[in-house]
């Protein structure tokens, strides 16, 4: 009995009749692996996948995540408002600091300023409400919350300044610490201590200057 040979696809005919807008064609390569190819990149030994409707399986558009739809403003007035908002954001000190130098100290400085401005604004609103005989309790609560947040950020800023001013692990402090050790060694030598006694002193001193000592030093710096 003669085995029937598999029907050879007419690639040129199939590809010539692809739907308009087709960007990819589903195929099975010679190793049986599924793939999406551009119509012009289909290989001779590829088998074009055919759907139940008898048509090749194709893709329209670009593969991957769908592109973001840009909605237009509902009116020219809204468009102007959006433009004004974008300009205000681009000129905002906090936004500029975060975009240009996110690790800069200016970021926290501008945040503190912004919080303080909001707190001052709420103070004005509360005064106006009191003048008009209106309820002010909610404004007072909002102002207290703004002041608390301002204080929290300010304390964080103060802590950063303190730690930055004297970095125990930084090269500047290490250089000063080394000079201090040399000065102590010279003083002990001039005091008449024998070399082995000086080494004993520095050995004991070195054991005391560890992580707990640094933690205590940082605590005292914050309290100073």
C-alpha positions as CSV (number, residue, x, y, z in Angstrom):
1,X,0.0,0.0,0.0
2,X,1.4,3.4,-1.0
3,X,1.6,6.0,1.8
4,X,0.0,9.3,0.9
5,X,2.4,12.2,0.9
6,X,1.3,15.3,3.0
7,X,-0.1,18.1,1.0
8,X,2.4,20.8,0.4
9,X,1.1,24.3,1.3
10,X,1.1,27.0,-1.4
11,X,2.8,29.7,0.7
12,X,2.7,32.3,-2.1
13,X,-1.1,31.9,-2.6
14,X,-1.9,31.9,1.2
15,X,0.3,35.0,1.9
16,X,-1.0,36.8,-1.1
17,X,-4.6,36.5,0.2
18,X,-4.0,37.5,3.9
19,X,-6.5,40.0,5.4
20,X,-5.6,43.6,5.1
21,X,-3.7,44.9,8.1
22,X,-2.1,41.5,8.9
23,X,1.2,41.9,10.7
24,X,2.0,38.4,11.9
25,X,1.1,34.9,10.7
26,X,1.0,31.9,13.0
27,X,3.3,29.0,11.8
28,X,4.8,25.7,12.9
29,X,8.4,25.4,12.1
30,X,10.3,22.3,11.0
31,X,10.8,21.3,14.7
32,X,7.1,21.6,15.5
33,X,7.5,24.8,17.5
34,X,4.7,27.4,17.2
35,X,5.8,30.9,16.2
36,X,4.4,34.2,14.9
37,X,6.2,35.5,11.8
38,X,5.9,38.6,9.6
39,X,4.4,37.6,6.3
40,X,7.6,38.3,4.5
41,X,9.6,36.2,6.9
42,X,7.7,32.9,6.6
43,X,10.1,30.1,5.8
44,X,9.7,27.5,3.1
45,X,9.7,24.7,5.6
46,X,7.2,26.5,7.9
47,X,3.6,25.2,8.0
48,X,1.1,28.0,8.2
49,X,-1.5,27.4,10.8
50,X,-5.1,27.2,9.4
51,X,-8.1,27.9,11.6
52,X,-11.4,26.0,11.6
53,X,-12.8,28.5,9.1
54,X,-10.2,27.4,6.6
55,X,-8.3,30.7,6.8
56,X,-4.8,31.2,8.1
57,X,-4.4,32.4,11.7
58,X,-3.1,35.9,11.7
59,X,-2.5,38.8,14.0
60,X,-3.3,42.5,13.3
61,X,-1.3,45.3,15.1
62,X,2.0,45.1,17.0
63,X,2.6,42.1,19.3
64,X,2.9,42.8,23.0
65,X,1.0,45.0,25.4
66,X,-1.7,47.2,23.7
67,X,-0.7,50.8,23.3
68,X,-2.1,53.3,25.7
69,X,-5.2,55.1,24.4
70,X,-4.7,58.9,24.6
71,X,-8.1,60.4,25.4
72,X,-8.7,64.0,24.2
73,X,-10.1,66.6,26.5
74,X,-13.9,67.0,26.4
75,X,-13.7,70.7,25.6
76,X,-11.2,73.5,24.9
77,X,-11.8,74.9,28.4
78,X,-10.7,71.5,29.9
79,X,-7.8,71.4,27.6
80,X,-6.6,74.8,28.8
81,X,-7.0,73.6,32.4
82,X,-5.0,70.5,31.8
83,X,-2.2,72.6,30.1
84,X,-2.2,75.0,33.1
85,X,-2.0,72.1,35.5
86,X,0.9,70.5,33.6
87,X,2.8,73.9,33.6
88,X,2.2,74.3,37.3
89,X,3.5,70.8,38.0
90,X,6.6,71.3,35.9
91,X,7.4,74.5,37.8
92,X,6.8,72.9,41.3
93,X,9.9,73.0,43.4
94,X,9.3,69.5,44.8
95,X,8.7,68.0,41.4
96,X,11.8,69.6,40.0
97,X,13.9,68.4,42.9
98,X,12.7,64.8,42.6
99,X,13.2,64.7,38.9
100,X,16.7,66.4,38.9
101,X,18.3,65.2,42.1
102,X,16.0,62.7,44.0
103,X,18.7,62.1,46.6
104,X,19.3,65.8,47.2
105,X,18.6,67.4,50.6
106,X,16.5,69.9,48.8
107,X,13.7,67.4,48.4
108,X,13.0,67.3,52.1
109,X,13.5,71.0,52.4
110,X,10.8,71.7,49.7
111,X,8.5,69.1,51.3
112,X,8.7,70.9,54.6
113,X,8.1,74.2,52.9
114,X,5.1,72.8,51.1
115,X,3.6,71.3,54.3
116,X,4.1,74.6,56.1
117,X,2.4,76.5,53.3
118,X,-0.6,74.2,53.5
119,X,-0.8,74.6,57.3
120,X,-0.7,78.4,56.9
121,X,-3.4,78.2,54.2
122,X,-5.7,76.2,56.5
123,X,-5.0,78.7,59.3
124,X,-6.3,81.4,57.0
125,X,-9.3,79.4,56.1
126,X,-10.1,78.8,59.7
127,X,-9.8,82.5,60.5
128,X,-12.2,83.3,57.7
129,X,-14.6,80.7,58.8
130,X,-14.5,82.0,62.4
131,X,-15.1,85.5,61.1
132,X,-18.2,84.4,59.2
133,X,-19.5,82.4,62.2
134,X,-19.0,79.0,60.4
135,X,-18.0,75.6,61.9
136,X,-14.1,75.4,62.2
137,X,-13.5,72.1,63.9
138,X,-12.8,70.2,60.7
139,X,-10.3,72.9,59.6
140,X,-8.6,72.7,63.0
141,X,-8.2,68.9,62.7
142,X,-6.8,69.3,59.2
143,X,-4.3,72.0,60.4
144,X,-3.2,69.9,63.3
145,X,-2.6,67.0,61.0
146,X,-0.6,69.2,58.6
147,X,1.5,70.6,61.5
148,X,2.2,67.1,62.8
149,X,3.4,65.9,59.3
150,X,5.5,69.0,59.0
151,X,7.1,68.2,62.4
152,X,7.7,64.6,61.4
153,X,9.5,65.6,58.2
154,X,11.5,68.3,60.0
155,X,12.7,65.8,62.6
156,X,13.7,63.5,59.8
157,X,15.6,66.3,58.1
158,X,17.3,67.2,61.4
159,X,18.4,63.6,61.9
160,X,19.8,63.5,58.4
161,X,21.7,66.7,58.9
162,X,23.1,65.5,62.2
163,X,24.3,62.2,60.8
164,X,25.7,63.8,57.8
165,X,27.6,66.4,59.8
166,X,29.5,63.6,61.6
167,X,29.6,60.3,59.7
168,X,31.3,57.9,61.9
169,X,32.0,55.5,59.0
170,X,33.0,58.3,56.6
171,X,36.6,58.9,55.5
172,X,36.7,62.4,57.2
173,X,35.9,61.0,60.6
174,X,38.3,58.0,60.1
175,X,41.1,60.4,59.3
176,X,40.5,62.5,62.4
177,X,40.1,59.3,64.5
178,X,43.5,58.1,63.2
179,X,45.1,61.4,64.1
180,X,43.6,61.1,67.6
181,X,45.1,57.6,68.1
182,X,48.5,58.9,67.0
183,X,48.3,61.8,69.5
184,X,47.3,59.4,72.3
185,X,50.2,57.1,71.4
186,X,52.6,60.0,71.5
187,X,51.3,61.2,74.8
188,X,51.6,57.7,76.4
189,X,55.2,57.4,75.1
190,X,56.1,60.8,76.5
191,X,54.5,59.8,79.8
192,X,57.1,57.0,80.1
193,X,54.9,53.9,79.4
194,X,56.8,51.0,77.9
195,X,55.9,49.9,74.3
196,X,54.2,46.7,75.6
197,X,52.1,48.7,78.0
198,X,51.0,51.1,75.2
199,X,50.0,48.2,73.0
200,X,47.9,46.7,75.9
201,X,46.1,50.1,76.2
202,X,45.3,50.2,72.5
203,X,44.2,46.6,72.4
204,X,41.7,47.2,75.2
205,X,40.7,50.5,73.6
206,X,40.1,48.8,70.2
207,X,37.8,46.2,71.8
208,X,35.6,49.0,73.3
209,X,35.3,50.9,70.0
210,X,32.7,48.6,68.2
211,X,29.2,48.9,66.9
212,X,27.7,49.6,70.4
213,X,30.2,52.4,70.8
214,X,29.2,53.9,67.5
215,X,25.5,53.6,68.4
216,X,26.1,55.4,71.7
217,X,28.1,58.1,69.8
218,X,25.3,58.7,67.3
219,X,22.8,58.9,70.2
220,X,24.9,61.5,72.0
221,X,25.3,63.5,68.7
222,X,21.5,63.6,68.3
223,X,21.1,64.8,71.9
224,X,23.8,67.5,71.6
